[in-house]
Each structure stands twice: as C-alpha cells, then as structure tokens.
Amino acid sequence: MIKEPLIENGFIKVQLEEAEERSVVIREKLTMAMKKGKRLAQQRDNLKQSMDEKVAEQQQLKTELQLRDLAITEHKQRISKLTSSNSSWQVG
C-alpha cells in the first residue's frame, strides 16, 4: 500500500512537467502571434497613412488640373476675341 502513493505522486509529477512544457510552448506561440499581430497592425497603419497621403496628393493634382483647364479656356476665349477683333479691325 505504500507504493501506490509514490507511484501516484510520480505520475502527478510527470503530468505537471508535461503541462508546464505545453504551457511554455503555448506561451511562445502566443508571443509570436502577438508580435506578428503588432507587425501587421503597424503595416496596416503605414498603408493607411500612405493611402491618405496619396489621396491628398491626388486631390491637389485634380485641383491643379482644373485650374489649368480653366486658364486654357480663358486663354482660348481671349485668343478668339483678339482674333475676331483683329480681323474686324483689319477689314474696317
């Protein structure tokens, strides 16, 4: 009868050691997953910032293009006016 508690005690020790080993492995995996998650979150944030910058740049370029289109239209109208007034001035 004395042997049973010793055997049971040894069995419990083995189970405890195995549980501790599994716990260490799980902690390592969790740490790696957390690091990967942080890296992915940082990459996402960097991509969002880059996209916001590109959207702002695109908006600025659209505005510049609209201003240039307006200037071209105004210049065409002015050329047209000058051409028509010049031709009527030469005729008259």
Secondary structure, 3 states (H helix, E strand, C coil): CCHHHHHHHHHHHHHHHHHHHHHHHHHHHHHHHHHHHHHHHHHHHHHHHHHHHHHHHHHHHHHHHHHHHHHHHHHHHHHHHHHHHHHHHHHC
